[in-house]
Amino acid sequence: MAGQTVIAGIVCLFVLTLASEKRILLNDPAYVSQQLTHLQSELQELRVKAENQEQTVSTFQLTVSTLQQTVNNQQQNISSQQQTISTLEQTVSNQHSVLTNIPQESGKGVVYTRWGRKSCPKNSDTQLVYYGYVGGSNYHDQGGAANALCMPSDPIWGPYKNTHLRTQAYLFGAEYADTTIFGMPNLDEDVPCAVCRNTAYSIITMIPGRNICYPGWTEAYRGILTAGYPADPSATQYQCTDEHPEATAGGGSRNDPGISVFAVWSKCGSLACPPYEDNKALSCVVCMI
């Protein structure tokens, strides 16, 4: 019994001692300062976290604004494309309507080459398909092609442009071989050409030896009957060079190999004279019907 009393006394003393120490701590300025510093530190951390959150929210808001602008732009693009599609559909519809209502006779048309000119005759029914340069074989080549070509002024090369072969054919230009009859300032001026389409007629032919079409035919153009020089090895074809020929710009007066364009003269013998006359420059006319 006495031992229990002693233990109870010790416990009471310990409790009183803790309470006394607690009162001392609460009244201690250093302790209070320490607690305030701790609270300030926590407050500062909370402020930093709040600022970070605000920055994150601001970034999200900017992202949302950017995405909204992108959506608006895409909507505008879609609207513009829809407008373009609508315009194209209208154009196709109009073209279909035009094609459907074309009279049957308007399907007529002839294509011809106007040698010696860079343009087509000026009338409402004739259109320029393209203009370019007269091309053909070298007049020295026995195996050269006989026909002349109207080479366009805007060539497009194919996949074999740079292919190297041991043997190949060649294509050269053409030059006027006379200054008097063609009215050229220099000898060897280069010869142009134009490919023309006339939509009013369906048949075309070149008539040599005349500069007026037969009755019922309409003139496309008239000119001078031309061909290559007879002593040259390479064959050529007769063609009707316009009576008012032009020269290709920059052709100059240099004699380059190619087609030489000469006026054709009549020779009596197997060619009946009359009606023809010996050593006369022959005319020609291109006629349509």
C-alpha contacts under 8 A as a table, 3 or more apart, distances in Angstrom:
res1	aa1	res2	aa2	distance
1	M	4	Q	5.30
1	M	5	T	6.50
2	A	5	T	5.15
2	A	6	V	6.42
3	G	6	V	5.14
3	G	7	I	6.38
4	Q	7	I	5.16
4	Q	8	A	6.22
5	T	8	A	5.21
5	T	9	G	6.24
6	V	9	G	5.11
6	V	10	I	6.37
7	I	10	I	5.11
7	I	11	V	6.35
8	A	11	V	5.20
8	A	12	C	6.27
9	G	12	C	5.22
9	G	13	L	6.23
10	I	13	L	5.08
10	I	14	F	6.28
11	V	14	F	5.07
11	V	15	V	6.28
12	C	15	V	5.21
12	C	16	L	6.17
13	L	16	L	5.18
13	L	17	T	6.11
14	F	17	T	5.01
14	F	18	L	6.36
15	V	18	L	5.19
15	V	19	A	6.24
16	L	19	A	5.19
16	L	20	S	6.07
17	T	20	S	5.08
17	T	21	E	6.28
18	L	21	E	5.04
18	L	22	K	6.11
19	A	22	K	5.04
19	A	23	R	6.25
20	S	23	R	5.23
20	S	24	I	6.32
21	E	24	I	4.96
21	E	25	L	6.25
22	K	25	L	5.08
22	K	26	L	6.28
23	R	26	L	5.27
23	R	27	N	6.30
24	I	27	N	5.25
24	I	28	D	6.16
25	L	28	D	5.00
25	L	31	Y	6.51
26	L	31	Y	7.19
26	L	32	V	7.26
27	N	32	V	7.95
28	D	31	Y	5.38
28	D	32	V	6.52
29	P	32	V	5.08
29	P	33	S	6.10
30	A	33	S	5.05
30	A	34	Q	6.08
31	Y	34	Q	5.03
31	Y	35	Q	6.27
32	V	35	Q	5.12
32	V	36	L	6.21
33	S	36	L	5.06
33	S	37	T	6.12
34	Q	37	T	5.16
34	Q	38	H	6.24
35	Q	38	H	5.04
35	Q	39	L	6.21
36	L	39	L	5.03
36	L	40	Q	6.09
37	T	40	Q	5.06
37	T	41	S	6.14
38	H	41	S	5.10
38	H	42	E	6.33
39	L	42	E	5.10
39	L	43	L	6.09
40	Q	43	L	4.94
40	Q	44	Q	6.10
41	S	44	Q	5.10
41	S	45	E	6.30
42	E	45	E	5.07
42	E	46	L	6.22
43	L	46	L	5.02
43	L	47	R	6.19
44	Q	47	R	5.00
44	Q	48	V	6.24
45	E	48	V	5.12
45	E	49	K	6.19
46	L	49	K	5.05
46	L	50	A	6.09
47	R	50	A	4.98
47	R	51	E	6.16
48	V	51	E	5.09
48	V	52	N	6.15
49	K	52	N	5.05
49	K	53	Q	6.14
50	A	53	Q	5.01
50	A	54	E	6.15
51	E	54	E	4.96
51	E	55	Q	6.12
52	N	55	Q	5.01
52	N	56	T	6.14
53	Q	56	T	5.03
53	Q	57	V	6.12
54	E	57	V	5.04
54	E	58	S	6.08
55	Q	58	S	5.00
55	Q	59	T	6.15
56	T	59	T	5.04
56	T	60	F	6.17
57	V	60	F	5.05
57	V	61	Q	6.09
58	S	61	Q	5.01
58	S	62	L	6.20
59	T	62	L	5.09
59	T	63	T	6.16
60	F	63	T	5.00
60	F	64	V	6.09
61	Q	64	V	5.06
61	Q	65	S	6.12
62	L	65	S	5.00
62	L	66	T	6.13
63	T	66	T	5.06
63	T	67	L	6.11
64	V	67	L	5.06
64	V	68	Q	6.01
65	S	68	Q	5.03
65	S	69	Q	6.21
66	T	69	Q	5.07
66	T	70	T	6.19
67	L	70	T	4.94
67	L	71	V	6.12
68	Q	71	V	5.03
68	Q	72	N	6.18
69	Q	72	N	4.99
69	Q	73	N	6.16
70	T	73	N	5.05
70	T	74	Q	6.12
71	V	74	Q	5.07
71	V	75	Q	6.11
72	N	75	Q	5.06
72	N	76	Q	6.23
73	N	76	Q	5.02
73	N	77	N	6.16
74	Q	77	N	4.95
74	Q	78	I	6.07
75	Q	78	I	5.05
75	Q	79	S	6.09
76	Q	79	S	4.99
76	Q	80	S	6.09
77	N	80	S	4.99
77	N	81	Q	6.05
78	I	81	Q	5.05
78	I	82	Q	6.02
79	S	82	Q	5.08
79	S	83	Q	6.20
80	S	83	Q	5.01
80	S	84	T	6.21
81	Q	84	T	4.91
81	Q	85	I	6.06
82	Q	85	I	5.04
82	Q	86	S	6.07
83	Q	86	S	5.01
83	Q	87	T	6.16
84	T	87	T	5.01
84	T	88	L	6.13
85	I	88	L	5.05
85	I	89	E	6.01
86	S	89	E	5.08
86	S	90	Q	6.16
87	T	90	Q	5.04
87	T	91	T	6.15
88	L	91	T	4.92
88	L	92	V	6.08
89	E	92	V	5.09
89	E	93	S	6.04
90	Q	93	S	4.97
90	Q	94	N	6.08
91	T	94	N	5.02
91	T	95	Q	6.09
92	V	95	Q	5.04
92	V	96	H	5.99
93	S	96	H	5.08
93	S	97	S	6.11
94	N	97	S	5.00
94	N	98	V	6.16
95	Q	98	V	4.99
95	Q	99	L	6.06
96	H	99	L	5.09
96	H	100	T	5.92
97	S	100	T	5.08
97	S	101	N	6.22
98	V	101	N	5.27
98	V	102	I	6.25
99	L	102	I	5.31
102	I	106	S	6.75
103	P	106	S	5.61
103	P	107	G	7.70
104	Q	107	G	5.89
105	E	108	K	5.99
106	S	109	G	7.88
106	S	199	T	6.92
106	S	200	A	7.16
107	G	199	T	7.44
108	K	199	T	5.68
108	K	200	A	6.24
108	K	201	Y	5.79
108	K	202	S	5.06
109	G	197	R	6.69
109	G	198	N	5.41
109	G	199	T	4.07
109	G	200	A	6.04
109	G	201	Y	5.27
109	G	202	S	4.81
109	G	203	I	7.82
110	V	197	R	5.58
110	V	198	N	5.34
110	V	199	T	6.55
110	V	201	Y	6.22
110	V	202	S	5.26
110	V	203	I	6.25
110	V	204	I	6.53
111	V	195	V	6.97
111	V	196	C	5.55
111	V	197	R	4.39
111	V	198	N	6.49
112	Y	195	V	5.77
112	Y	196	C	5.47
112	Y	197	R	6.58
112	Y	204	I	7.72
113	T	150	C	7.34
113	T	193	C	6.85
113	T	194	A	5.67
113	T	195	V	4.43
113	T	196	C	6.14
114	R	117	R	6.12
114	R	119	S	7.93
114	R	120	C	7.03
114	R	193	C	5.72
114	R	194	A	5.16
114	R	195	V	6.19
114	R	196	C	7.12
114	R	221	Y	7.70
114	R	240	C	7.79
114	R	241	T	7.08
114	R	242	D	6.76
115	W	134	V	7.62
115	W	191	V	7.88
115	W	192	P	6.81
115	W	193	C	4.68
115	W	194	A	6.66
115	W	239	Q	7.58
115	W	240	C	6.49
115	W	241	T	4.68
115	W	242	D	5.93
115	W	245	P	7.98
116	G	191	V	5.61
116	G	192	P	5.07
116	G	193	C	5.13
116	G	194	A	7.89
116	G	241	T	5.34
116	G	242	D	5.51
116	G	244	H	7.85
116	G	245	P	4.74
116	G	246	E	5.70
116	G	247	A	7.28
117	R	120	C	7.55
117	R	191	V	7.94
117	R	192	P	5.60
117	R	193	C	4.92
117	R	194	A	6.04
117	R	242	D	6.69
117	R	244	H	7.91
117	R	245	P	5.71
117	R	246	E	5.45
117	R	247	A	7.81
118	K	131	Y	5.45
118	K	132	G	6.83
118	K	192	P	5.82
118	K	193	C	5.21
118	K	194	A	5.04
118	K	246	E	7.38
119	S	128	L	6.77
119	S	131	Y	6.82
119	S	193	C	7.72
119	S	194	A	5.65
120	C	126	T	7.02
120	C	127	Q	6.88
120	C	128	L	5.80
120	C	194	A	6.51
120	C	195	V	7.52
120	C	196	C	5.86
121	P	126	T	6.82
121	P	220	A	7.10
121	P	221	Y	7.12
122	K	126	T	6.93
123	N	126	T	5.71
124	S	127	Q	7.94
125	D	198	N	5.37
125	D	199	T	5.49
125	D	200	A	5.94
126	T	196	C	6.68
126	T	197	R	5.53
126	T	198	N	4.30
126	T	199	T	6.59
127	Q	196	C	5.72
127	Q	197	R	5.20
127	Q	198	N	6.36
128	L	131	Y	7.43
128	L	194	A	7.15
128	L	195	V	6.29
128	L	196	C	4.74
128	L	197	R	6.43
129	V	194	A	7.59
129	V	195	V	5.42
129	V	196	C	5.34
129	V	197	R	6.49
130	Y	152	P	6.36
130	Y	153	S	7.78
130	Y	194	A	5.94
130	Y	195	V	5.46
130	Y	196	C	7.30
131	Y	150	C	7.69
131	Y	151	M	7.79
131	Y	152	P	5.71
131	Y	153	S	6.28
131	Y	192	P	7.59
131	Y	193	C	5.78
131	Y	194	A	4.10
131	Y	195	V	6.07
132	G	150	C	6.18
132	G	151	M	5.27
132	G	152	P	4.27
132	G	153	S	4.44
132	G	192	P	5.74
132	G	193	C	5.41
132	G	194	A	6.22
133	Y	150	C	5.63
133	Y	151	M	5.09
133	Y	152	P	6.55
133	Y	153	S	6.92
133	Y	173	G	6.86
133	Y	174	A	7.80
133	Y	190	D	7.98
133	Y	191	V	6.24
133	Y	192	P	4.33
133	Y	193	C	5.48
133	Y	248	T	7.51
134	V	148	A	6.62
134	V	149	L	5.69
134	V	150	C	4.78
134	V	151	M	6.05
134	V	173	G	5.73
134	V	174	A	5.61
134	V	191	V	5.79
134	V	192	P	5.55
134	V	193	C	5.90
135	G	148	A	5.71
135	G	149	L	5.07
135	G	150	C	6.17
135	G	151	M	6.17
135	G	171	L	6.12
135	G	172	F	5.32
135	G	173	G	4.31
135	G	174	A	5.87
135	G	258	G	7.64
135	G	259	I	7.24
136	G	145	A	6.89
136	G	146	A	7.72
136	G	147	N	6.83
136	G	148	A	4.89
136	G	149	L	6.17
136	G	170	Y	7.93
136	G	171	L	5.02
136	G	172	F	5.26
136	G	173	G	6.18
136	G	174	A	7.14
136	G	258	G	6.51
136	G	259	I	6.03
137	S	141	D	7.04
137	S	144	G	5.06
137	S	145	A	5.73
137	S	146	A	7.41
137	S	148	A	7.88
137	S	170	Y	6.43
137	S	171	L	5.28
137	S	172	F	5.75
137	S	234	S	7.35
137	S	258	G	5.67
137	S	259	I	6.26
138	N	141	D	5.49
138	N	144	G	6.76
138	N	170	Y	7.86
138	N	171	L	7.40
138	N	172	F	6.28
138	N	234	S	6.95
138	N	257	P	5.54
138	N	258	G	3.91
138	N	259	I	5.84
139	Y	142	Q	7.90
139	Y	144	G	7.75
139	Y	228	G	7.59
139	Y	232	D	5.75
139	Y	233	P	6.34
139	Y	234	S	4.82
139	Y	235	A	7.58
139	Y	257	P	6.93
139	Y	258	G	5.66
139	Y	259	I	5.61
139	Y	260	S	6.90
140	H	232	D	6.01
140	H	233	P	5.43
140	H	234	S	5.79
140	H	257	P	7.88
141	D	144	G	5.24
141	D	233	P	5.98
141	D	234	S	5.09
142	Q	233	P	4.84
142	Q	234	S	4.62
142	Q	235	A	7.39
143	G	234	S	6.67
144	G	169	A	7.75
144	G	234	S	5.62
144	G	235	A	7.02
145	A	148	A	7.88
145	A	234	S	7.59
145	A	235	A	7.05
145	A	236	T	7.53
146	A	234	S	7.18
146	A	235	A	4.87
146	A	236	T	4.27
146	A	237	Q	5.84
147	N	236	T	5.91
147	N	237	Q	5.50
148	A	236	T	7.44
148	A	237	Q	7.18
150	C	192	P	7.95
150	C	193	C	5.92
150	C	194	A	7.10
150	C	195	V	7.38
151	M	155	P	7.99
152	P	155	P	6.05
157	W	160	Y	7.91
157	W	161	K	6.05
158	G	161	K	5.80
159	P	162	N	7.96
160	Y	163	T	5.21
165	L	168	Q	6.71
171	L	258	G	7.65
172	F	257	P	6.95
172	F	258	G	4.72
172	F	259	I	7.10
173	G	190	D	7.18
173	G	191	V	7.60
173	G	257	P	7.74
173	G	258	G	5.28
173	G	259	I	6.29
174	A	190	D	5.73
174	A	191	V	5.51
174	A	258	G	5.48
174	A	259	I	4.33
174	A	260	S	5.75
174	A	261	V	6.78
175	E	188	D	4.84
175	E	189	E	5.32
175	E	190	D	4.40
175	E	191	V	5.48
175	E	255	N	7.94
175	E	256	D	7.94
175	E	258	G	7.45
175	E	259	I	6.31
175	E	260	S	5.19
175	E	261	V	5.86
176	Y	179	T	7.45
176	Y	182	F	7.39
176	Y	184	M	7.95
176	Y	187	L	6.68
176	Y	188	D	5.05
176	Y	189	E	5.54
176	Y	190	D	6.42
176	Y	191	V	6.55
176	Y	260	S	6.14
176	Y	261	V	4.88
176	Y	262	F	6.72
177	A	187	L	6.16
177	A	188	D	5.61
177	A	189	E	7.99
177	A	260	S	5.86
177	A	261	V	5.51
177	A	262	F	5.58
178	D	181	I	6.42
178	D	182	F	6.40
178	D	184	M	7.57
178	D	187	L	6.04
178	D	188	D	7.52
178	D	262	F	6.82
179	T	182	F	5.54
179	T	183	G	5.32
179	T	184	M	4.71
179	T	185	P	6.58
179	T	186	N	6.34
179	T	187	L	5.68
180	T	183	G	5.19
180	T	184	M	7.00
181	I	263	A	7.57
182	F	243	E	7.73
182	F	244	H	7.40
182	F	245	P	6.36
183	G	245	P	7.66
184	M	187	L	6.92
184	M	189	E	7.01
184	M	246	E	7.88
184	M	247	A	7.50
186	N	189	E	6.09
186	N	252	G	7.06
186	N	253	S	5.41
187	L	253	S	5.46
187	L	254	R	7.99
188	D	252	G	7.29
188	D	253	S	5.03
188	D	254	R	6.24
188	D	255	N	5.65
188	D	256	D	7.89
189	E	247	A	5.90
189	E	248	T	7.21
189	E	251	G	5.46
189	E	252	G	5.61
189	E	253	S	5.49
189	E	254	R	7.69
190	D	247	A	5.50
190	D	248	T	5.27
190	D	251	G	5.04
190	D	252	G	7.44
191	V	246	E	7.10
191	V	247	A	5.36
191	V	248	T	5.83
192	P	246	E	6.90
192	P	247	A	6.15
192	P	248	T	5.47
198	N	201	Y	6.44
199	T	202	S	7.65
201	Y	204	I	7.80
201	Y	288	M	6.13
201	Y	289	I	5.28
202	S	288	M	7.29
202	S	289	I	6.31
203	I	288	M	5.51
203	I	289	I	5.35
204	I	286	V	7.07
204	I	287	C	5.60
204	I	288	M	4.31
204	I	289	I	6.57
205	T	286	V	5.72
205	T	287	C	5.49
205	T	288	M	6.59
206	M	240	C	7.26
206	M	284	C	7.03
206	M	285	V	5.79
206	M	286	V	4.29
206	M	287	C	6.23
207	I	210	R	6.36
207	I	213	C	7.68
207	I	284	C	5.66
207	I	285	V	5.36
207	I	286	V	6.15
207	I	287	C	7.33
208	P	225	L	6.67
208	P	240	C	7.73
208	P	282	L	7.37
208	P	283	S	6.32
208	P	284	C	4.34
208	P	285	V	6.60
209	G	225	L	7.63
209	G	282	L	5.30
209	G	283	S	4.95
209	G	284	C	5.24
210	R	213	C	7.39
210	R	282	L	7.71
210	R	283	S	5.47
210	R	284	C	4.92
210	R	285	V	6.11
211	N	222	R	5.65
211	N	223	G	6.94
211	N	283	S	5.75
211	N	284	C	5.08
211	N	285	V	4.86
212	I	219	E	7.39
212	I	222	R	7.61
212	I	285	V	6.31
213	C	217	W	5.85
213	C	218	T	6.53
213	C	219	E	6.06
213	C	285	V	6.67
213	C	286	V	7.61
213	C	287	C	5.92
214	Y	217	W	5.75
216	G	289	I	7.07
217	W	287	C	5.90
217	W	288	M	5.48
217	W	289	I	5.07
218	T	287	C	5.36
218	T	288	M	5.06
218	T	289	I	6.19
219	E	222	R	7.28
219	E	285	V	7.00
219	E	286	V	5.95
219	E	287	C	4.51
219	E	288	M	6.28
220	A	285	V	7.65
220	A	286	V	5.38
220	A	287	C	5.48
220	A	288	M	6.62
221	Y	242	D	6.95
221	Y	285	V	6.00
221	Y	286	V	5.47
221	Y	287	C	7.43
222	R	240	C	7.51
222	R	241	T	7.95
222	R	242	D	5.94
222	R	243	E	6.12
222	R	283	S	7.74
222	R	284	C	5.83
222	R	285	V	4.06
222	R	286	V	6.05
223	G	240	C	5.76
223	G	241	T	5.26
223	G	242	D	4.10
223	G	243	E	3.77
223	G	244	H	7.38
223	G	283	S	5.85
223	G	284	C	5.24
223	G	285	V	6.00
224	I	240	C	5.66
224	I	241	T	5.18
224	I	242	D	6.23
224	I	243	E	5.59
224	I	263	A	6.67
224	I	264	V	7.89
224	I	281	A	7.81
224	I	282	L	6.40
224	I	283	S	4.52
224	I	284	C	5.60
225	L	238	Y	6.72
225	L	239	Q	5.91
225	L	240	C	4.81
225	L	241	T	6.24
225	L	263	A	6.01
225	L	264	V	5.63
225	L	281	A	7.84
225	L	282	L	5.62
225	L	283	S	5.23
225	L	284	C	5.50
226	T	238	Y	5.66
226	T	239	Q	5.50
226	T	240	C	6.19
226	T	241	T	6.41
226	T	261	V	6.20
226	T	262	F	5.37
226	T	263	A	4.49
226	T	264	V	5.12
227	A	236	T	6.17
227	A	237	Q	5.92
227	A	238	Y	4.87
227	A	239	Q	6.54
227	A	260	S	7.76
227	A	261	V	5.68
227	A	262	F	5.49
227	A	263	A	6.59
227	A	264	V	6.36
228	G	232	D	7.58
228	G	235	A	7.35
228	G	236	T	5.59
228	G	237	Q	7.55
228	G	259	I	6.74
228	G	260	S	5.45
228	G	261	V	5.44
228	G	262	F	5.75
229	Y	232	D	5.67
229	Y	260	S	6.83
229	Y	261	V	7.56
229	Y	262	F	6.43
230	P	233	P	7.97
232	D	235	A	7.72
240	C	283	S	7.96
240	C	284	C	5.85
240	C	285	V	7.02
240	C	286	V	7.61
241	T	245	P	7.00
242	D	245	P	5.29
247	A	251	G	7.22
248	T	251	G	5.59
249	A	252	G	7.84
251	G	254	R	7.55
263	A	281	A	6.56
263	A	282	L	7.54
264	V	281	A	5.81
264	V	282	L	5.89
265	W	278	D	7.82
265	W	279	N	5.26
265	W	280	K	5.03
265	W	281	A	4.44
265	W	282	L	5.74
266	S	271	L	7.84
266	S	276	Y	7.21
266	S	277	E	6.71
266	S	278	D	5.53
266	S	279	N	5.08
266	S	280	K	5.38
266	S	281	A	6.59
266	S	282	L	6.61
267	K	271	L	6.56
267	K	277	E	7.42
267	K	278	D	4.97
267	K	279	N	5.75
267	K	280	K	7.98
268	C	271	L	5.08
268	C	272	A	6.18
268	C	273	C	5.68
268	C	276	Y	7.24
268	C	277	E	6.63
268	C	278	D	5.12
268	C	279	N	7.92
269	G	272	A	6.36
269	G	273	C	7.32
271	L	276	Y	7.38
272	A	275	P	6.37
272	A	276	Y	6.13
273	C	276	Y	4.46
273	C	277	E	5.54
273	C	278	D	7.34
274	P	277	E	6.24
277	E	280	K	6.22
